[in-house]
Amino acid sequence: MSSIKKKNSKLEAARSRMYHDLIFECAERVFAEKGFDECTMQDVAAEAGISLKTLYTAFPGKNEIYAEIQAVRGIAFLDRVRGAGMGGALEKLESGLRAFVSFLVDHDAYRRILLREGHAWGLDPITENTREHWRAGVNHVAAVLRQGMDEGVFHEGDAELLAASVTAVMQVQLAGRLFRAGNQANAAEIAEGTLVVLRRMLCVDPDAPIGRAELAAAS
């Protein structure tokens, strides 16, 4: 391939990536505002300031755009939560919850998409893309709960069922606290308030210390 063709190929690839990223961000905002059913490809094109032809060159339809948003954001969401915290179960619960809330506060459009979907986070969702990430998230929470049961800091029970209950509580707490806070939403305050509710729900001693003291008390 000649140097001119290589240069043109790189420019075309860069242009395609630019349009792809623009469409992704604009579609995410439109889905957040209107919901999937009410959103049209014309809406996305208008938000992005491009023609329908250009839009269809990047994505064959809104199903594909929506699926990519769920996949990209869902993977990043899980990575942040999984990467938060080491040590005892209470420490993991706190750090994981803070990562959970901060991600959704940082990604306002994605959070509104999740809340607009209309399904309870404690129940197996309908769509396959959402279901995959939901199951991975519940499995992660269940592992933390089993650790806490082994340490004696959490009440004994069915870890998987309890994990689904925890995600449902987080959904209610997040939606309610964000609604009240509006544009003044503070991730740390929301996480702290939600943590109090979860500790009352899960802990043998809701006032147990977190971190090294927690591990020492459990030993």
N, C-alpha and C positions, 0 to 999 in steps of 0.2 A: 504494500500500500504506500502511495506517495505521501510526502510530508503534508501536502495540501489536503489530501483526503483524510489523513489522520487528524489534522487540525479541525476540519469540518465535522468529523465524527465526534470529537471531544466537545465541540461547541454544541452540537445537536444533543448529546447526552446531558450536558450541563443545562441546556434549555428545557429538556424534558423533565429533569429533576426539579428545576425551579418551578415549573408548572405543577408538577406532582405535589410538591410541598405547599404551594400556594393553595391548591384545591383542598388538600387535607385540612389545613388550618381554617379555611373559609367554610368548608362543609361542616366541620366540627361546631363552629359557631351557629350555623343555620340549624343543624340538628338539635342543638341545645335550646334554641329559641322556639322552633316550630314542632319539634318531635319528628321521628322518622316518617310516620304516615303522612303528615302534612307537608313535608319537605319535597321539593321537586328538583330535577336537574337544572331547570331554569333558575330556581332560587340560588343554587350553588354557583352557577355561572355568573349571575348578577352580582353576588357577593364578592366573587373573585375578580370581576371586571374583565371576563374573557367571553369568547363566543362559545355556543354550545358545541360547535365542531371541535374546538380546542379541548373542551371538557371531555368529550367522548373519545378523543384521542388518548387521553390519560387514563380514563376509567370507563368501562362499558356501561355502568349504571350506578344508581345510588346504593344498591345492595352491596356492591363491591367497595364503595367508599366507606360505608358504614362498617363493614367487616374489617377493613384495614384500620380504622380508628379504634375499634374494639381491640384488635390484636396488638397494635403498637402501644396504645395507652395501657392496656391490660398487662402486658409483659413488663413495662416500665413500673407500673404500680406494684406488681408482685415482687419485682426485684428490689424495690425500695423497702418494702415491708419485711421481706425475708432477710435483707442485709442489715436490718436494724437490731442491735442488741445481742449480747451474749450473757452467759451466766445463768442465774436462777430464773424460774418461770415468771415470777412477778416482774423481774427486770425486763424480760423479753416482752411481757404483756405491755408494760409501760412504753418501752422504746418502739415496739411495733405499732402500738396505737398512735403514738406521736407521728411516726412515719406515715401511717395510714391517713391521718387527718391532714398533715402538711401537704401530702401529694394532692389531695382533693381540693384543698384551698388554693394551691398553686395552679391547678388545672381546672379553672372555673367551668369552662365549657364541657369538659369530660364529666365533671361531677354532675352538672345539670342533665347531661344525657343519661347518666345512670339513674338519677332520681326521677327522670321523666319516663323511664321504661315501664314503670308501673308494677313491677313485680317485687315481692318481698325478698330481701337479700338472704333471708333464712331458708328460702325454698329454692329447689332446683329450677333455674330459669329456663325459658322456652328455647331461646336461640342457641345454636351449637357453639358459636364463638364466645358468647357470654358464659355459657355453661362450663366450658373448659377452664376459664380463669376463676370462675366461682368455685369449682371443685378444688382447684389448686390452693385457693385462699383458705377454704374451709379445712383442707388437709393440714395446712400450715398451722392454723389456729388449734386444731385438734392435737397436733404434736406438742404444742406448748402446754395445752391443758393436761395431757397425759404426764408431761414432765412435772407439772405442778401437783398433780395427784400423787406421783411417786415421792415428791418432796414433802408431802403432807400439808401444803399451803392451800390447795384447792379441794373442795368437796369431791368425794368420789362420785362417779357417774359415767354415763355413756359419752365418751369424749367427742365423737362425731356429731351426735345430736346436740350436745352442749355447744359445740363450735358453731353450728348453724344458728343456735339461739343467740350466741354472742354477736354474730354478724348482723342479725336482725336488730338487736339492741343498738349496735353502732349505727345502723341506718337511721333509726328513729332519732337517736341522739344527735347525729350529724345534721339531719334535715331540720330538726327543731331548733338547734342552737344556731345554725347558719341562717335560718329564716329570721330569728330574732336579732341576730347581729347585723345582718345585711352587709353593707359595704365595709362595716367596721369589724368583720370577722377576724378573729385572732386564733391561729391554729393551736398555739400552746394552751390558751384558755379553754378552747373547745375540747382538746384532748384531756386536759385535767378534769374537767367536769364529767366527761364520759368515763374516765378511769375510775372515778369515785363510784359510779353506778355499777361498773363491771366488778370492782372489788367487793362490793356488797353482795353481788350475785354469785361470785365464784369462791371467795376466800373463806377459809375456816376462821381466820382472824382478819377482818377487813382493814385493820390498822397495822398489820404486819409491816415491818420495814422492808425496803427494796434494796437489793444489791448484796454486798458482802454480809451484812447483818442478817439478811434473809437466808442466805446459804448457811450461815452458822446456826441459825435457829432451827433450820430443817435437818441439820446433821445430828 
